[in-house]
Amino acid sequence: MGGDGVAAFSILALTVSLSLARPRIGRVRVQHAIAGVLGALLTIALGIVPWSLVTLGVRLLFFPILTIVSLMVTTLIAERAGLFDLLARSVAIRARGNGRRLFTYLFVCGTITGMLFTNDAAVLIFTPLVFQLVEQIQDPSWTLRNKIPYYFAVLYVANVVGGLVTSNPINIVVASLFHVSFAEYARWMFVPAVASILVTFAGLAIVFRKSLPRTYVVPPPRPRGARDSRRLVLCVVVLSLTLAGFFTGEVTGLPTWLVAFAGAAIMLGADTTFGKGDPMRILRGVSWDVLAFVVGIFIVVLGLRHAGLTHQIGLMLSGFLHRGTSAATFGTSLTAAGLSSVMNNHPTADMMGWAIRDMSLPAASSKTLAFAALIGGDLGPKMLPIGSLAAMIWFRLLRDRGVQIPYSLYIRIGVPVTLAAILAAVIILNAELALVVP
């Protein structure tokens, strides 16, 4: 490993360590954004990445970041309109006091929300909602042991295979590297996603079979005047049209970023005009710190690529390919999952994406490995608490509310459930490849 390689790897280790530990320096706590920006500045200042490569990285990220911002804006407006609160309360009412049925409904509801609004948004919104809901419906005999299954149901919907490219920010970034459209991504990844969802749910149901309470207190429905039905209808209509625009992009020629941006702009305009909302307040609510981390870590990984370290990953993936497509997909997924669990899935997805892109494979083979890498990148974070921003957000939100989830419990559940979900998803992906490729 040359001098640039040592420096690039050291900067990556420093960036990831700071983003996870969040140490306090004087009066300032080092958050994800500061860690990402610091890593990018060090990479540029030490000359590991030339300016031409930095500008290339910024150009590649512009439309994925615009897509993520648009989805976050849409999510915030839908939350302001009361859509998610309505969903949570409706789920509790429809489960009719059955604790196991409530667990199932919350998992399904959260999965759909995470698929449409990105996983980080689902965790950010649903964790406080479910916490509040559980506090309202708990029976006097409940203990923390009875509540934990519902908290895990919210978290685990954030770390299943993204059935849509919009389900996870890493999907958007990697798909843009390989020019994968929304519809093409869904054609290949939706069924593996369903497999990972079913396995994940089955794993959680088995783990928590003795902890789930049998009954709970059914909450009363909200009075009609408690929310604006017109704004709710508008949200549902615009979201439906946006989703339709995503799926018909190959026919209309409209890129995913443009559809997402148009949907967010319409909702922002309508919220400002009819809901008397403050657009600046909505924009301030966007997770700009997460986006800064995404951009920063992308530049850091560009440094790894320029120093030749991603080439080493490419050589390993080439070794998998020589053993056949099935070996390549399993090996790529497990590699991405392992790396994601120990150093976060954002830098892992970037490294795997660049490594695959630089292998100069045929387009179909490159996309196959990219899909396999995303299976590992989406699922891998469940094995260790530091694997994803969604998990860190979940821990922080619960800790702020006095709920301490042991890391040991997270790991004991995460490792076997994750490996089983990866196995199921990759088997389905290989089956799809066998049906399409003669």
C-alpha positions as CSV (number, residue, x, y, z in Angstrom):
1,M,0.0,0.0,0.0
2,G,1.5,3.3,-1.1
3,G,1.6,6.6,0.8
4,D,-1.6,7.8,-0.7
5,G,-3.3,4.5,0.1
6,V,-2.3,4.7,3.7
7,A,-3.5,8.4,4.0
8,A,-6.8,7.6,2.2
9,F,-7.5,4.7,4.4
10,S,-6.6,6.6,7.5
11,I,-8.9,9.5,6.5
12,L,-11.7,7.0,6.0
13,A,-11.1,5.4,9.4
14,L,-11.0,8.9,11.0
15,T,-14.2,10.0,9.3
16,V,-16.2,6.9,10.2
17,S,-14.9,6.9,13.8
18,L,-15.8,10.5,14.4
19,S,-19.2,10.1,12.8
20,L,-19.9,7.1,15.1
21,A,-18.3,8.4,18.4
22,R,-19.4,12.0,18.0
23,P,-16.8,13.3,20.5
24,R,-17.1,16.8,22.0
25,I,-14.2,19.2,21.2
26,G,-14.6,22.2,23.5
27,R,-18.2,23.3,23.1
28,V,-18.7,21.7,19.8
29,R,-19.9,18.1,19.3
30,V,-18.6,16.4,16.2
31,Q,-21.7,15.4,14.3
32,H,-22.0,13.3,11.1
33,A,-21.8,16.4,8.9
34,I,-18.6,17.7,10.5
35,A,-17.0,14.3,10.2
36,G,-17.9,14.0,6.5
37,V,-16.8,17.5,5.6
38,L,-13.5,17.1,7.6
39,G,-12.7,13.9,5.8
40,A,-13.4,15.5,2.4
41,L,-11.3,18.5,3.2
42,L,-8.4,16.4,4.4
43,T,-8.6,14.2,1.2
44,I,-8.5,17.3,-1.0
45,A,-5.8,19.2,1.1
46,L,-3.4,16.2,1.0
47,G,-3.8,16.0,-2.7
48,I,-5.2,12.4,-2.6
49,V,-8.0,13.5,-5.0
50,P,-7.3,16.0,-7.8
51,W,-9.8,18.8,-8.3
52,S,-10.9,17.3,-11.6
53,L,-12.1,14.1,-9.7
54,V,-13.7,16.2,-7.0
55,T,-15.8,18.1,-9.6
56,L,-16.7,14.8,-11.3
57,G,-17.9,13.5,-7.9
58,V,-20.0,16.6,-7.3
59,R,-21.6,16.3,-10.7
60,L,-22.4,12.6,-10.2
61,L,-24.0,13.4,-6.8
62,F,-26.0,16.4,-7.8
63,F,-29.1,14.6,-9.1
64,P,-29.1,11.9,-6.4
65,I,-28.8,14.5,-3.7
66,L,-31.6,16.5,-5.3
67,T,-33.8,13.4,-5.3
68,I,-33.1,12.7,-1.6
69,V,-33.9,16.4,-0.7
70,S,-37.1,16.2,-2.6
71,L,-38.2,13.0,-0.9
72,M,-37.3,14.5,2.5
73,V,-39.4,17.7,1.7
74,T,-42.3,15.5,0.7
75,T,-42.0,13.5,3.9
76,L,-41.9,16.5,6.1
77,I,-45.1,18.0,4.5
78,A,-46.9,14.7,4.8
79,E,-46.0,14.5,8.4
80,R,-47.2,18.1,9.0
81,A,-50.5,17.2,7.3
82,G,-50.9,14.4,9.9
83,L,-50.6,11.5,7.4
84,F,-48.3,9.4,9.6
85,D,-50.1,10.0,12.8
86,L,-53.3,9.0,11.1
87,L,-51.6,5.8,9.8
88,A,-50.3,4.9,13.3
89,R,-53.6,5.4,15.1
90,S,-55.5,3.6,12.3
91,V,-53.2,0.6,12.6
92,A,-53.8,0.5,16.4
93,I,-57.5,0.7,16.0
94,R,-57.7,-1.9,13.2
95,A,-55.6,-4.4,15.2
96,R,-58.5,-4.4,17.7
97,G,-56.5,-4.9,20.9
98,N,-54.5,-7.8,19.7
99,G,-50.8,-7.2,20.5
100,R,-49.4,-9.7,17.9
101,R,-51.6,-8.3,15.2
102,L,-50.5,-4.8,16.1
103,F,-46.9,-5.9,15.7
104,T,-47.6,-7.2,12.2
105,Y,-49.6,-4.1,11.2
106,L,-46.8,-1.8,12.4
107,F,-44.2,-3.7,10.5
108,V,-46.2,-3.7,7.3
109,C,-47.1,0.0,7.6
110,G,-43.5,0.9,8.4
111,T,-42.2,-1.2,5.5
112,I,-44.4,0.6,3.0
113,T,-43.5,4.0,4.4
114,G,-39.8,3.2,4.3
115,M,-40.1,2.0,0.7
116,L,-41.8,5.2,-0.4
117,F,-40.1,7.8,1.8
118,T,-36.6,6.4,2.3
119,N,-35.6,4.4,5.3
120,D,-34.0,7.2,7.4
121,A,-37.2,9.2,7.1
122,A,-39.3,6.2,8.2
123,V,-37.2,5.8,11.3
124,L,-37.1,9.5,12.1
125,I,-40.9,9.8,11.9
126,F,-42.2,6.5,13.0
127,T,-39.9,6.0,16.1
128,P,-41.4,8.9,18.0
129,L,-44.9,8.0,16.8
130,V,-44.7,4.4,17.8
131,F,-43.1,5.4,21.2
132,Q,-46.0,7.7,21.9
133,L,-48.6,5.2,20.7
134,V,-47.1,2.4,22.9
135,E,-47.2,4.7,25.9
136,Q,-50.9,5.4,25.2
137,I,-52.1,1.8,24.6
138,Q,-50.0,-0.1,27.1
139,D,-51.6,-2.2,29.7
140,P,-50.7,-1.6,33.4
141,S,-48.9,-5.0,33.4
142,W,-46.5,-4.1,30.6
143,T,-42.8,-3.9,31.1
144,L,-40.0,-2.6,28.8
145,R,-39.7,-6.2,27.6
146,N,-43.3,-5.9,26.1
147,K,-42.5,-2.6,24.4
148,I,-39.2,-3.5,22.7
149,P,-40.7,-5.6,19.9
150,Y,-42.6,-2.6,18.6
151,Y,-39.5,-0.5,18.6
152,F,-37.6,-3.2,16.7
153,A,-40.5,-3.4,14.2
154,V,-39.9,0.2,13.4
155,L,-36.1,-0.1,13.1
156,Y,-36.0,-3.3,11.0
157,V,-38.2,-1.8,8.2
158,A,-35.3,0.6,7.6
159,N,-32.8,-2.2,7.0
160,V,-34.5,-4.5,4.5
161,V,-33.6,-4.7,0.9
162,G,-35.0,-1.5,-0.7
163,G,-37.7,-2.6,-3.1
164,L,-37.6,0.8,-4.9
165,V,-34.5,2.9,-5.7
166,T,-35.9,5.6,-3.5
167,S,-36.1,3.4,-0.4
168,N,-32.5,4.1,0.7
169,P,-30.1,6.9,-0.1
170,I,-27.4,4.4,-1.0
171,N,-29.7,2.9,-3.6
172,I,-30.1,6.3,-5.3
173,V,-26.3,7.0,-5.3
174,V,-25.3,3.6,-6.6
175,A,-28.1,3.4,-9.2
176,S,-27.0,6.7,-10.6
177,L,-23.4,5.3,-11.1
178,F,-24.7,2.6,-13.3
179,H,-27.6,4.5,-15.0
180,V,-30.3,2.2,-13.5
181,S,-33.7,3.7,-13.9
182,F,-36.5,3.5,-11.3
183,A,-38.4,0.8,-13.2
184,E,-35.3,-1.3,-14.0
185,Y,-34.3,-1.2,-10.4
186,A,-37.8,-2.3,-9.3
187,R,-37.9,-5.1,-11.9
188,W,-34.8,-6.7,-10.4
189,M,-35.0,-5.8,-6.7
190,F,-38.7,-5.8,-5.7
191,V,-39.0,-9.5,-5.4
192,P,-35.7,-10.0,-3.5
193,A,-36.9,-7.2,-1.3
194,V,-40.1,-9.0,-0.5
195,A,-38.1,-12.1,0.3
196,S,-35.9,-10.2,2.7
197,I,-39.0,-8.6,4.3
198,L,-40.7,-11.9,4.9
199,V,-37.6,-13.5,6.4
200,T,-36.9,-10.4,8.5
201,F,-40.5,-10.4,9.8
202,A,-40.4,-14.2,10.5
203,G,-37.1,-13.7,12.4
204,L,-38.5,-10.9,14.6
205,A,-41.7,-12.8,15.2
206,I,-39.7,-15.9,16.4
207,V,-37.4,-13.8,18.6
208,F,-40.2,-11.8,20.2
209,R,-42.8,-14.6,20.4
210,K,-42.7,-14.6,24.2
211,S,-42.4,-10.8,24.6
212,L,-45.3,-9.6,22.5
213,P,-48.3,-8.7,24.8
214,R,-51.5,-10.4,24.0
215,T,-53.7,-7.3,24.4
216,Y,-53.5,-3.5,24.6
217,V,-55.9,-0.6,25.2
218,V,-57.4,0.4,21.9
219,P,-57.1,4.2,21.4
220,P,-60.2,6.3,20.6
221,P,-60.3,7.7,17.0
222,R,-59.3,11.3,16.6
223,P,-62.1,13.9,16.4
224,R,-62.8,15.0,12.8
225,G,-61.6,18.6,13.5
226,A,-58.2,17.4,14.7
227,R,-56.8,17.3,11.2
228,D,-57.3,18.9,7.8
229,S,-58.8,16.3,5.5
230,R,-58.2,18.4,2.4
231,R,-54.4,18.5,3.0
232,L,-54.4,14.8,3.7
233,V,-56.2,14.1,0.4
234,L,-53.8,16.4,-1.4
235,C,-50.8,14.6,0.1
236,V,-52.2,11.2,-1.0
237,V,-53.0,12.4,-4.5
238,V,-49.5,14.0,-5.1
239,L,-47.7,11.0,-3.6
240,S,-49.7,8.7,-5.9
241,L,-48.9,10.8,-8.9
242,T,-45.2,10.9,-8.0
243,L,-45.0,7.1,-7.6
244,A,-46.8,6.7,-11.0
245,G,-44.2,9.1,-12.5
246,F,-41.4,7.0,-11.1
247,F,-42.7,3.8,-12.6
248,T,-43.5,5.3,-16.0
249,G,-40.2,7.1,-16.4
250,E,-39.0,4.7,-19.1
251,V,-42.1,5.6,-21.1
252,T,-42.3,9.3,-20.5
253,G,-38.6,9.9,-20.5
254,L,-38.8,11.8,-17.2
255,P,-35.9,11.0,-14.9
256,T,-36.5,10.0,-11.2
257,W,-34.9,13.2,-9.9
258,L,-37.3,15.4,-11.9
259,V,-40.4,13.5,-10.8
260,A,-39.3,13.7,-7.2
261,F,-38.5,17.4,-7.5
262,A,-41.9,18.2,-9.2
263,G,-43.8,16.3,-6.5
264,A,-42.0,18.1,-3.7
265,A,-42.4,21.5,-5.4
266,I,-46.2,20.9,-5.8
267,M,-46.6,19.8,-2.2
268,L,-44.5,22.7,-0.9
269,G,-46.5,25.2,-3.0
270,A,-49.8,23.8,-1.9
271,D,-48.8,23.6,1.8
272,T,-47.7,27.3,1.6
273,T,-50.8,28.4,-0.2
274,F,-53.6,26.4,1.4
275,G,-52.0,25.1,4.6
276,K,-50.4,28.4,5.5
277,G,-47.1,26.6,6.0
278,D,-43.7,28.2,6.1
279,P,-41.5,26.8,3.3
280,M,-38.3,27.9,5.0
281,R,-39.3,25.9,8.1
282,I,-39.9,22.8,5.9
283,L,-36.5,23.3,4.2
284,R,-34.8,23.7,7.6
285,G,-36.2,20.4,8.6
286,V,-34.4,18.6,5.8
287,S,-31.5,16.4,7.2
288,W,-28.8,18.6,5.7
289,D,-26.3,17.0,8.1
290,V,-26.9,13.6,6.6
291,L,-26.5,15.0,3.1
292,A,-23.3,16.7,4.1
293,F,-22.0,13.4,5.4
294,V,-23.1,11.6,2.2
295,V,-21.2,14.1,0.0
296,G,-18.1,14.1,2.3
297,I,-17.8,10.4,2.5
298,F,-18.3,10.1,-1.3
299,I,-15.2,12.4,-1.8
300,V,-13.3,10.3,0.8
301,V,-14.1,7.2,-1.1
302,L,-13.0,8.9,-4.3
303,G,-9.6,9.2,-2.5
304,L,-9.6,5.5,-1.9
305,R,-10.3,4.9,-5.5
306,H,-7.6,7.3,-6.7
307,A,-5.1,5.6,-4.4
308,G,-6.0,2.2,-5.8
309,L,-7.7,0.6,-2.8
310,T,-11.1,0.1,-4.5
311,H,-9.1,-1.8,-7.2
312,Q,-8.2,-4.4,-4.6
313,I,-11.9,-4.8,-3.9
314,G,-12.4,-5.2,-7.6
315,L,-9.8,-8.0,-7.7
316,M,-11.7,-9.8,-5.0
317,L,-15.0,-9.4,-6.8
318,S,-13.3,-10.7,-10.0
319,G,-12.3,-13.8,-8.1
320,F,-15.9,-14.4,-7.2
321,L,-16.9,-13.9,-10.8
322,H,-14.5,-16.6,-12.0
323,R,-16.4,-19.1,-9.8
324,G,-19.7,-18.2,-11.5
325,T,-22.6,-15.8,-11.2
326,S,-24.0,-17.3,-8.0
327,A,-20.7,-17.2,-6.2
328,A,-20.3,-13.6,-7.4
329,T,-23.7,-12.4,-6.1
330,F,-23.3,-14.2,-2.7
331,G,-19.7,-13.1,-2.3
332,T,-20.5,-9.5,-3.2
333,S,-23.5,-9.3,-0.9
334,L,-21.7,-10.8,2.0
335,T,-18.7,-8.5,1.5
336,A,-20.9,-5.5,1.3
337,A,-22.9,-6.6,4.4
338,G,-19.7,-7.2,6.5
339,L,-18.2,-3.9,5.5
340,S,-21.5,-2.1,6.2
341,S,-21.8,-3.5,9.6
342,V,-18.4,-2.3,10.8
343,M,-17.9,1.0,9.0
344,N,-21.4,2.2,7.9
345,N,-23.2,1.4,4.7
346,H,-22.7,4.8,3.0
347,P,-18.9,4.5,2.5
348,T,-19.3,0.8,1.8
349,A,-21.8,1.4,-1.0
350,D,-19.6,4.1,-2.5
351,M,-16.5,1.8,-2.4
352,M,-18.4,-1.2,-3.9
353,G,-19.9,1.0,-6.6
354,W,-16.6,2.4,-7.7
355,A,-14.9,-1.0,-7.5
356,I,-17.6,-2.5,-9.7
357,R,-17.6,0.4,-12.1
358,D,-13.8,0.3,-12.6
359,M,-13.9,-3.4,-13.4
360,S,-15.1,-2.5,-17.0
361,L,-17.5,-5.4,-17.1
362,P,-20.5,-5.6,-19.6
363,A,-23.4,-3.4,-18.4
364,A,-25.5,-6.4,-17.4
365,S,-22.7,-7.9,-15.2
366,S,-22.0,-4.6,-13.6
367,K,-25.6,-4.0,-12.7
368,T,-25.9,-7.6,-11.3
369,L,-22.9,-7.0,-9.0
370,A,-24.3,-3.6,-8.1
371,F,-27.7,-5.1,-7.1
372,A,-25.9,-7.8,-5.1
373,A,-23.8,-5.1,-3.3
374,L,-27.0,-3.1,-2.5
375,I,-28.6,-6.2,-1.0
376,G,-25.6,-6.4,1.4
377,G,-25.5,-2.7,1.9
378,D,-29.2,-2.5,2.7
379,L,-29.2,-5.5,5.1
380,G,-25.7,-5.5,6.6
381,P,-26.3,-2.6,9.0
382,K,-28.6,-4.8,11.1
383,M,-25.7,-6.8,12.3
384,L,-24.0,-4.0,14.3
385,P,-25.4,-0.8,15.8
386,I,-22.9,1.4,13.9
387,G,-23.9,0.1,10.5
388,S,-26.3,2.8,9.3
389,L,-27.5,6.3,10.1
390,A,-31.0,5.0,10.5
391,A,-29.9,2.7,13.4
392,M,-28.0,5.5,15.0
393,I,-31.0,7.8,14.7
394,W,-33.2,5.1,16.2
395,F,-30.9,4.6,19.2
396,R,-30.7,8.4,19.8
397,L,-34.5,8.9,19.6
398,L,-35.2,6.1,22.1
399,R,-32.4,7.2,24.4
400,D,-33.8,10.7,24.5
401,R,-37.1,9.2,25.7
402,G,-35.5,7.2,28.4
403,V,-35.4,3.8,26.6
404,Q,-32.0,2.0,26.7
405,I,-31.7,-0.8,24.1
406,P,-28.7,-3.0,24.9
407,Y,-26.2,-3.3,22.0
408,S,-25.9,-7.0,22.9
409,L,-29.6,-7.6,22.2
410,Y,-29.3,-5.7,18.9
411,I,-26.4,-7.9,17.8
412,R,-27.9,-11.2,19.0
413,I,-31.0,-10.5,16.9
414,G,-29.3,-8.8,14.0
415,V,-26.6,-11.3,12.9
416,P,-28.8,-14.4,12.3
417,V,-31.8,-12.4,10.9
418,T,-29.5,-10.5,8.6
419,L,-27.7,-13.5,7.3
420,A,-31.0,-15.4,6.7
421,A,-32.4,-12.3,4.8
422,I,-29.3,-12.0,2.6
423,L,-29.5,-15.7,1.7
424,A,-33.2,-15.4,0.8
425,A,-32.7,-12.2,-1.2
426,V,-29.6,-13.4,-3.2
427,I,-31.3,-16.7,-4.0
428,I,-34.2,-14.8,-5.5
429,L,-31.9,-12.5,-7.4
430,N,-30.0,-15.6,-8.8
431,A,-33.4,-17.2,-9.8
432,E,-34.3,-14.0,-11.7
433,L,-31.0,-14.0,-13.5
434,A,-31.4,-17.7,-14.4
435,L,-34.8,-17.0,-15.9
436,V,-33.6,-14.0,-17.9
437,V,-30.2,-15.1,-19.0
438,P,-30.2,-18.2,-21.2
